[in-house]
Amino acid sequence: MNRRDFLGMAGTGVTCLLAPRWLQAAMAPAWGRVLVLVELQGGNDGLNTVVPYRDSRYYELRPRLAIARDKVLPLSDQIGFNPALEPLMSAWQSKELALILGVGYPQPNRSHFRSIEIWETASDSEETLQQGWLARLFAQTPPPADYTAHGVVLGGAAGPLMGDASHIVVQNAEQFVQQGKRLTASQTVSHNAALDHMLRVQQETIHAASTLQDRLAATPTLEKEFPKTPIGQQLAAAARLLGARVPVVAIKVSHGGFDTHVNQRGTHDRLLGELATSLAAFREAVVKQNRWNEVLVLTYSEFGRRAGENGSNGTDHGTAAPHFALGGRVRGGFYGQQPSLTQLSEGDLIHRVDFRSVYATVGKRFLGTPMDFLGQSHPPLDFVA
Amino acid sequence: MDGPALGQPSAPPGVVTLMRTLSPRYLFILIATLAPLSAGALTPDEARHLLVRTGFDASPDAVTKLAPLTWERAVQQVLNTAHEQPLTAAPTWINDLPPDPRQIKELDDEARKQIQKQTRERAVELKTWWYREMLNTDSPLTEHMTLFWHNHFTSSMRKVKWPAYLYRQNLLLRRYALGNYRDLLHTVAHDPAMLVYLDGQQNRREKPNENFARELLELFTLGEGHYTERDIKEAARAFTGWMVDRRTGEFQMNARQHDGGEKNFLGRRGKIGGDEVIEIILEQPRAAEFIVQKLWREFVSDKPDPQEIDRLATLLRNNRYEMRPLMQALLTSPAFRDPANRGALVKSPVELLVGTARQLQIPVAEPFNLARAGIRLGQDVFDPPNVKGWPGGQTWITSNTLLARRQILEQMLRGAEMGTTRKSGTMTASMNDVGDMDKLKPLLLPLEPVNPPTKDQGTQRLRSWILDPVYQLK
């Protein structure tokens, strides 16, 4: 199903009739749940996020960048948080935060653009795909036709929704509705690809604005104050959509600035702090809305960074890194394995978990979708109950 | 890498307050001056295509000048307008040097804030300066090419943090905009803004920083798959010691930081330096192909034709990387002229904003408001989202920017109509006198409009064309 079909079918309720029998026999998709993807743009340094503070190799590799042992917030007797992540401790302690360690893929690519494309399309390292992994998921298991959109992009590029997934890009929901209402469509298709794209976006906007309008009007604005940072404001907008029960499957936000080649410490600590305070505010707001059990927050980034620091008090493009899964259905704890600092591949960490296993978990365990498009070699993990 | 492409949510820009009048005479002149066509001449549709693709707008004047020419001559004429210097007076601070970082450390908070404030103000001045140049230039092609190179050899205010360096980079890009690509590449590699942007200052013999070397190969010259990780490391070594001298603000070769040892780069072995790295790159046939493909996507269509790329890349190499013969060939190529490629590309925010202001002859009192509108639409000049630049094409259009584009165009039209209300009756009358308003259409629209036709004449019809999705194509 492409975006056009999705719109054409809006309100007709024929989706279930069209679903193949094998799909009906499998578990039903858990529409109503919402995946919140947090892109850490630029390549987040995993070793200074989740710190192997007992490993002397870490301190040898990073004489100037390492986080002092007594500053680390211990999560186990081996690894702990960067102190800037303190606001996430409460979620960790209440077992709502999973740390997936050593996430990456074979034959890692160190280009920002290529590697984020690999992550966002769930391709092999050498394979180029046109559709984002959520677009591929929705092509296989279409969400209900009366949904506002498959996904809402609140920050950065469409990424995982790139391609045929219907998605809207929103900065301010109220303004979106107000302006979207005024659009009229006299033509909806064209053989000119550029024009066809414009008409398609216009149709999606008209559709989304009309479904958003009543829900937003009926929902009071957020009580919770969010940080005044871009990521804080994006997560506030996400919480607003969740509070208004806007029917979408995925919400994407983006937190930029992780490409820390130079003078990393101050920048990186600040970015992690902004992330943690914003996620903590988000958790509090969504718990209050009684939607926390329907929400899964997942971070991703194009790569981690090299194990050793560079000559500019920074780190260069690397490979594997830890990622966070946060939500009411999350089984807190560690998943995967901390990459070794003695067995490196040309100075880079060797990944322990393929990122597609993380996606398989999201699909099979959280959204109840079969995820066949990922192939057979990426078994799900257990971080979703 | 920097943050997301889209600007911060903001109040609608006050474009209205800046635009004064859309002169009723304008419509009259526009139609009256369109010359009758002679055989073999450029149709208004063809003239618009050439002008809008290479510049911003199709003014009646420019269309009339091109009309009697053959396509070959018309392209020559457009290329001949190019100039190497801007017309707009430079800001006053362009030779100021950035403060010494050691001194900044000793400053108190208040003094540091003062410097930050000054930098922000200068950034605004700089963006204003470029928009003013784009609005007033008699060579839109020069601006179009400069913007193309800015989106290729990217540098951003966010990282460089010194507007004077970015001003100087802009001068560099426009000086070589239609010059020699080899010279451009060498000069860019020595450019202070570029050295700061891609961490040349940190590229030292003991600890090479790969940032510039990687992007040089991946984004500037060859593209992924045409070099190895090893080549990046070797090239980074070759560029060690290429820095900005803080005392002069100019390039310096810091011999103490340069690694003069043997390197193995793209199959060549020897005591290779940065200049040799660039020369070795330019010897690869791929180097010409890569830049020709990018120019094709900018000027022709988003589907490069492999045979044509091959032909044009060979031509570029045979002309020792001179840009003019290449551009002449590209703009006279069958694909560029093919009616199927009309309206096949989406106008960038800068093209839409500057093009509309120029096309409707809207006097813009405060060009920074156009820059602010550009930010809302996803194109903040001097601040591309990351080193790859603006992805462009269809990605310009999302639900968010679709709404914002419409809102900004409405404001521009409203601004344009302001001051004409008293005379609007006169204007409509003059329109009817002139007769067929449809003569205007090919100057504005590359395809038939998709919005329902309006029976209104004059400004109402103009409005419906400007607000038609087709107007945003080129």
Chai-1 contact restraints between the chains, C-beta under 6 A:
chainA,res_idxA,chainB,res_idxB,connection_type,confidence,min_distance_angstrom,max_distance_angstrom,comment,restraint_id
A,G42,B,M1,contact,1.0,0.0,6.0,A-B,restraint_1
A,S111,B,E218,contact,1.0,0.0,6.0,A-B,restraint_2
A,H112,B,M1,contact,1.0,0.0,6.0,A-B,restraint_3
A,F113,B,K388,contact,1.0,0.0,6.0,A-B,restraint_4
A,R114,B,E224,contact,1.0,0.0,6.0,A-B,restraint_5
A,G155,B,P4,contact,1.0,0.0,6.0,A-B,restraint_6
A,G156,B,P4,contact,1.0,0.0,6.0,A-B,restraint_7
A,I168,B,S399,contact,1.0,0.0,6.0,A-B,restraint_8
A,V169,B,T398,contact,1.0,0.0,6.0,A-B,restraint_9
A,V169,B,S399,contact,1.0,0.0,6.0,A-B,restraint_10
A,V169,B,N400,contact,1.0,0.0,6.0,A-B,restraint_11
A,Q171,B,P9,contact,1.0,0.0,6.0,A-B,restraint_12
A,Q171,B,N400,contact,1.0,0.0,6.0,A-B,restraint_13
A,N172,B,P9,contact,1.0,0.0,6.0,A-B,restraint_14
A,Q179,B,L403,contact,1.0,0.0,6.0,A-B,restraint_15
A,S186,B,N451,contact,1.0,0.0,6.0,A-B,restraint_16
A,S186,B,P452,contact,1.0,0.0,6.0,A-B,restraint_17
A,Q187,B,V450,contact,1.0,0.0,6.0,A-B,restraint_18
A,A194,B,A344,contact,1.0,0.0,6.0,A-B,restraint_19
A,A194,B,V346,contact,1.0,0.0,6.0,A-B,restraint_20
A,A194,B,L473,contact,1.0,0.0,6.0,A-B,restraint_21
A,H197,B,Q394,contact,1.0,0.0,6.0,A-B,restraint_22
A,M198,B,I397,contact,1.0,0.0,6.0,A-B,restraint_23
A,M198,B,P469,contact,1.0,0.0,6.0,A-B,restraint_24
A,V201,B,I397,contact,1.0,0.0,6.0,A-B,restraint_25
A,V201,B,S399,contact,1.0,0.0,6.0,A-B,restraint_26
A,V201,B,L402,contact,1.0,0.0,6.0,A-B,restraint_27
A,T205,B,S399,contact,1.0,0.0,6.0,A-B,restraint_28
A,S254,B,P4,contact,1.0,0.0,6.0,A-B,restraint_29
A,G256,B,G3,contact,1.0,0.0,6.0,A-B,restraint_30
A,G256,B,P4,contact,1.0,0.0,6.0,A-B,restraint_31
A,D259,B,M1,contact,1.0,0.0,6.0,A-B,restraint_32
A,H261,B,D199,contact,1.0,0.0,6.0,A-B,restraint_33
A,H261,B,N211,contact,1.0,0.0,6.0,A-B,restraint_34
A,V262,B,D199,contact,1.0,0.0,6.0,A-B,restraint_35
A,V262,B,Q202,contact,1.0,0.0,6.0,A-B,restraint_36
A,N310,B,K207,contact,1.0,0.0,6.0,A-B,restraint_37
A,G311,B,R204,contact,1.0,0.0,6.0,A-B,restraint_38
A,G311,B,K207,contact,1.0,0.0,6.0,A-B,restraint_39
A,S312,B,Q202,contact,1.0,0.0,6.0,A-B,restraint_40
A,S312,B,N209,contact,1.0,0.0,6.0,A-B,restraint_41
A,D316,B,E210,contact,1.0,0.0,6.0,A-B,restraint_42
